[in-house]
């Protein structure tokens, strides 16, 4: 079955994986320990050219935390502003806020080069490390400059605002305050993508299934790799499929039919699904699964992590490698 990424509408530019915090639900496995720096000028130009070629109209910037690299972020925003692609927004957790003056100066420079909107992440996961007051201060400065601020998620904001906004608060405190079903509410409100660290965060709170049940549910994952919207391209030139972190193709291979020799694990998933990947891992690499998982994607992530971290596999479709080691 052929598979080609040849039409794009909107997505995200992953400028960095380093983050100021280590949120329990992060699908990207971002953290203060992640290396790699910030996307280069050359890679940004290459990505923008490729996205334009395949019809992409707009992108947003996210990380990691992009504002950890203010000069590089400003340069990237300038590059996007000079392209044919519209900058939708920059995603930030506001942890970098120090004072009104410096924040206003940086946001004003970004605004002059095309920034019109910030997406401010607010929730119990972020609030474990970031006081709400920082987010409120960034929103206030943005409002003064005429930059639109979107609180994500607005439905959860009152829950966070109910606590002292100058302090951090644990996830356990939220669950104790709002009840045992609160984690499910968070998943629904944030439309949590289960990838990376989010599997571990939700194992205790969602229904789990046996490996046998999961293998019977699926014969192929061809429809699980949508490409036109909500894709991401990272600072290494990896095209990350929507909601499928850790499964990639190189940006140079957009518009080309997927080569099974270059991308063996993606090919297996596309054609045979989790059943085929599990068979390969268990028979060739002695993979032994846990007793239960919350989904087939959870099992898939466990297998891929095993192949990379335990068997030393370095394949172009299982990138970036740090994603699997930083969990």
C-alpha positions as CSV (number, residue, x, y, z in Angstrom):
1,X,0.0,0.0,0.0
2,X,1.6,3.3,-1.1
3,X,1.9,6.2,1.3
4,X,3.0,9.7,0.3
5,X,2.9,13.0,2.1
6,X,2.2,15.4,-0.7
7,X,-0.4,17.9,0.7
8,X,-0.1,20.1,3.8
9,X,-2.4,22.7,5.3
10,X,-1.3,23.7,8.8
11,X,1.1,22.4,11.4
12,X,3.7,23.2,13.9
13,X,7.4,24.1,14.0
14,X,9.2,22.4,16.9
15,X,12.0,24.9,17.4
16,X,13.5,23.1,20.4
17,X,12.9,20.2,22.8
18,X,14.5,21.8,25.8
19,X,11.8,23.0,28.3
20,X,11.9,24.9,31.6
21,X,9.7,22.2,33.2
22,X,9.0,18.5,32.9
23,X,5.2,18.2,32.7
24,X,3.8,14.8,33.4
25,X,1.6,14.7,30.3
26,X,4.1,16.0,27.7
27,X,3.6,14.2,24.4
28,X,7.0,15.4,23.2
29,X,9.0,14.2,26.3
30,X,10.3,17.8,26.6
31,X,12.4,18.6,29.7
32,X,15.2,20.8,31.0
33,X,17.6,17.9,30.2
34,X,16.7,17.6,26.5
35,X,19.6,18.7,24.3
36,X,19.9,19.9,20.7
37,X,19.6,23.6,21.1
38,X,17.3,25.7,18.8
39,X,16.4,25.3,15.2
40,X,19.0,26.8,12.9
41,X,18.4,29.6,10.3
42,X,19.3,27.1,7.6
43,X,16.9,24.4,8.7
44,X,14.1,26.9,9.2
45,X,14.6,28.2,5.7
46,X,14.6,24.6,4.3
47,X,11.5,23.6,6.2
48,X,9.6,26.8,5.1
49,X,10.5,26.1,1.5
50,X,9.3,22.5,1.7
51,X,6.0,23.5,3.5
52,X,5.3,26.1,0.8
53,X,6.0,23.6,-1.9
54,X,3.2,21.3,-0.5
55,X,0.6,24.0,0.0
56,X,1.0,24.7,3.8
57,X,-0.8,27.9,4.7
58,X,0.0,28.4,8.3
59,X,2.2,27.1,11.2
60,X,2.5,27.7,14.9
61,X,5.7,27.7,16.9
62,X,6.2,25.4,19.9
63,X,8.8,23.4,21.8
64,X,9.9,22.6,24.4
65,X,9.7,26.2,25.5
66,X,10.6,28.5,22.6
67,X,11.1,31.5,24.8
68,X,14.1,29.9,26.4
69,X,16.0,31.1,23.3
70,X,14.7,34.7,22.8
71,X,17.1,35.8,20.1
72,X,16.8,32.6,18.1
73,X,13.0,32.8,18.5
74,X,13.0,36.4,17.1
75,X,15.0,35.3,14.1
76,X,12.7,32.4,13.4
77,X,9.6,34.6,13.6
78,X,11.3,37.0,11.2
79,X,11.9,34.2,8.7
80,X,8.3,33.0,8.9
81,X,7.1,36.6,8.4
82,X,9.2,36.9,5.2
83,X,7.8,33.6,3.8
84,X,4.4,32.9,2.3
85,X,3.3,31.0,5.4
86,X,1.2,32.7,8.1
87,X,2.3,32.4,11.8
88,X,-0.7,31.4,13.8
89,X,0.7,31.7,17.3
90,X,3.6,30.8,19.6
91,X,2.9,28.2,22.3
92,X,4.4,29.0,25.7
93,X,4.1,28.0,29.4
94,X,5.2,31.5,30.5
95,X,7.8,30.1,32.9
96,X,10.4,32.6,31.4
97,X,8.6,35.7,32.7
98,X,10.8,37.8,35.0
99,X,9.5,41.4,34.8
100,X,7.1,43.6,32.8
101,X,9.9,45.6,31.1
102,X,11.9,42.8,29.6
103,X,8.7,40.9,28.6
104,X,7.2,43.9,26.9
105,X,10.5,44.6,25.0
106,X,10.7,41.0,23.7
107,X,7.0,40.7,22.8
108,X,7.1,44.0,21.0
109,X,10.0,42.9,18.9
110,X,8.2,39.7,18.0
111,X,5.0,41.7,17.2
112,X,6.9,43.9,14.9
113,X,8.0,40.8,13.0
114,X,4.6,39.1,12.6
115,X,3.5,37.8,16.0
116,X,-0.2,38.4,16.5
117,X,-1.2,35.7,19.0
118,X,0.2,33.7,22.0
119,X,-1.2,30.4,23.2
120,X,-0.7,30.4,26.9
121,X,-0.7,26.9,28.4
122,X,-2.6,26.8,31.7
123,X,-3.4,23.7,33.6
124,X,-2.6,21.5,36.6
125,X,0.3,19.9,34.8
126,X,2.0,23.2,34.2
127,X,0.9,24.6,37.6
128,X,3.0,21.9,39.3
129,X,6.1,24.0,38.4
130,X,4.8,27.4,37.2
131,X,2.7,29.8,39.3
132,X,-0.4,31.1,37.5
133,X,0.8,34.6,38.2
134,X,3.5,34.3,35.6
135,X,0.9,33.4,32.9
136,X,-1.3,36.3,34.0
137,X,1.6,38.7,33.8
138,X,2.5,37.6,30.2
139,X,-1.2,37.9,29.2
140,X,-1.3,41.4,30.7
141,X,1.8,42.6,28.8
142,X,0.5,41.0,25.6
143,X,-2.9,42.8,26.0
144,X,-1.1,46.1,26.4
145,X,0.6,45.6,23.1
146,X,-2.5,44.4,21.3
147,X,-1.3,40.8,21.0
148,X,-4.1,38.3,21.3
149,X,-3.7,35.8,24.1
150,X,-5.5,32.4,24.1
151,X,-5.7,30.5,27.4
152,X,-5.4,26.8,26.8
153,X,-7.5,25.4,28.3
154,X,-10.0,28.1,29.2
155,X,-12.4,25.5,30.7
156,X,-9.7,24.5,33.2
157,X,-8.5,28.0,34.0
158,X,-11.1,28.5,36.9
159,X,-9.7,25.4,38.6
160,X,-6.2,26.7,38.5
161,X,-7.3,30.2,39.5
162,X,-9.0,28.9,42.6
163,X,-5.6,28.3,44.2
164,X,-3.0,30.8,45.2
165,X,-1.7,32.2,41.9
166,X,1.7,33.1,43.4
167,X,2.5,29.4,44.2
168,X,2.8,26.1,42.5
169,X,0.4,23.2,43.3
170,X,0.7,19.5,42.9
171,X,-1.4,17.3,40.7
172,X,-2.3,15.3,43.8
173,X,-3.8,18.5,45.2
174,X,-6.0,19.0,42.2
175,X,-7.2,15.4,42.3
176,X,-7.9,15.6,46.0
177,X,-9.8,18.9,45.5
178,X,-11.8,18.0,42.3
179,X,-12.3,14.3,42.7
180,X,-11.0,11.0,41.3
181,X,-12.4,11.7,37.8
182,X,-10.4,14.9,37.4
183,X,-7.7,13.3,35.2
184,X,-10.3,12.2,32.7
185,X,-11.7,15.7,32.6
186,X,-8.3,17.1,31.9
187,X,-7.8,14.6,29.1
188,X,-11.1,15.7,27.5
189,X,-10.6,19.4,28.0
190,X,-7.0,19.4,26.6
191,X,-7.8,16.8,24.0
192,X,-4.7,15.0,25.4
193,X,-2.7,13.2,22.7
194,X,-1.5,10.0,24.2
195,X,2.1,9.9,23.3
196,X,5.4,10.2,25.2
197,X,5.1,10.9,28.9
198,X,1.3,11.1,28.9
199,X,0.9,7.3,28.9
200,X,2.6,7.0,32.3
201,X,0.6,9.9,33.6
202,X,-2.7,8.3,32.8
203,X,-2.1,4.6,33.4
204,X,-3.7,4.7,36.8
205,X,-6.8,6.6,35.6
206,X,-8.0,5.0,32.3
207,X,-9.3,1.6,31.4
208,X,-6.6,-0.8,30.4
209,X,-6.6,-3.8,27.9
210,X,-4.7,-7.0,27.5
211,X,-2.1,-7.3,24.7
212,X,-4.3,-10.0,23.2
213,X,-7.3,-7.7,23.0
214,X,-5.3,-4.9,21.5
215,X,-3.8,-7.1,18.8
216,X,-7.2,-8.3,17.8
217,X,-8.4,-4.7,17.3
218,X,-6.1,-3.7,14.6
219,X,-4.7,-5.0,11.3
220,X,-3.1,-1.8,10.0
221,X,-2.5,1.8,11.0
222,X,-2.7,3.5,7.6
223,X,-5.6,5.7,8.8
224,X,-3.7,6.7,12.0
225,X,-1.2,8.8,10.2
226,X,-3.1,11.9,9.0
227,X,-0.7,14.4,7.5
228,X,-2.4,17.5,6.2
229,X,-3.1,19.2,9.5
230,X,-1.5,19.3,13.0
231,X,1.7,17.8,11.8
232,X,5.0,19.0,13.2
233,X,8.5,19.5,11.8
234,X,11.3,19.6,14.3
235,X,14.7,21.3,14.5
236,X,16.4,18.2,13.1
237,X,14.2,18.2,10.0
238,X,11.9,15.3,11.2
239,X,8.4,15.4,9.9
240,X,6.3,14.2,12.8
241,X,2.9,12.8,12.0
242,X,-0.2,14.2,13.7
243,X,-0.5,12.6,17.2
244,X,2.3,10.1,16.5
245,X,5.4,11.3,18.2
246,X,8.5,9.3,17.7
247,X,7.4,8.1,14.2
248,X,8.9,10.3,11.5
249,X,10.2,10.8,8.0
250,X,12.8,13.2,6.9
251,X,11.6,16.5,5.5
252,X,13.5,15.7,2.3
253,X,11.2,12.7,1.7
254,X,8.0,14.7,1.5
255,X,6.4,14.1,-1.9
256,X,8.1,10.7,-2.2
257,X,6.5,7.3,-1.7
258,X,7.7,5.8,1.6
259,X,10.7,3.6,1.0
260,X,10.3,0.4,3.1
261,X,14.1,-0.1,3.3
262,X,14.7,3.4,4.7
263,X,11.5,3.4,6.9
264,X,11.0,-0.2,7.9
265,X,9.0,0.4,11.1
266,X,6.7,3.0,9.6
267,X,6.1,0.6,6.8
268,X,5.2,-2.2,9.2
269,X,2.8,0.1,11.1
270,X,1.1,1.3,7.9
271,X,0.6,-2.1,6.4
272,X,0.3,-4.5,9.3
273,X,-0.3,-2.3,12.3
274,X,0.6,-3.0,15.9
275,X,0.1,-6.7,15.3
276,X,3.0,-6.9,12.9
277,X,5.2,-4.6,15.0
278,X,4.6,-6.7,18.0
279,X,5.3,-9.9,16.1
280,X,8.6,-8.5,14.9
281,X,9.6,-7.2,18.3
282,X,8.7,-10.4,20.2
283,X,10.2,-12.9,17.8
284,X,13.3,-11.1,16.6
285,X,14.2,-8.9,19.6
286,X,12.7,-10.8,22.6
287,X,10.3,-8.1,23.5
288,X,8.1,-9.0,26.5
289,X,5.1,-6.7,27.0
290,X,3.5,-5.5,30.2
291,X,0.2,-7.2,31.1
292,X,-2.0,-4.3,30.1
293,X,-2.0,-1.0,28.2
294,X,-4.4,1.8,27.8
295,X,-4.4,1.6,24.0
296,X,-2.7,0.1,21.0
297,X,-0.6,3.3,20.7
298,X,0.6,2.7,24.3
299,X,1.8,-0.7,23.3
300,X,3.4,0.7,20.2
301,X,5.2,3.3,22.2
302,X,6.5,0.6,24.6
303,X,7.7,-1.5,21.7
304,X,9.4,1.4,19.9
305,X,11.1,2.6,23.2
306,X,12.4,-1.0,23.8
307,X,13.8,-1.2,20.3
308,X,15.6,2.1,20.6
309,X,16.8,2.1,24.2
310,X,17.3,-1.6,24.8
311,X,18.3,-2.9,21.3
312,X,20.2,0.2,20.1
313,X,18.1,0.6,16.9
314,X,18.7,3.9,15.1
315,X,16.3,4.1,12.3
316,X,15.1,7.3,10.3
317,X,11.5,6.5,11.2
318,X,12.1,6.3,15.0
319,X,13.4,9.8,15.6
320,X,14.6,11.8,17.4
321,X,16.4,9.2,19.5
322,X,16.3,11.5,22.6
323,X,12.5,11.3,22.6
324,X,12.8,7.6,23.6
325,X,15.5,8.1,26.3
326,X,13.9,11.2,27.9
327,X,10.7,9.9,29.4
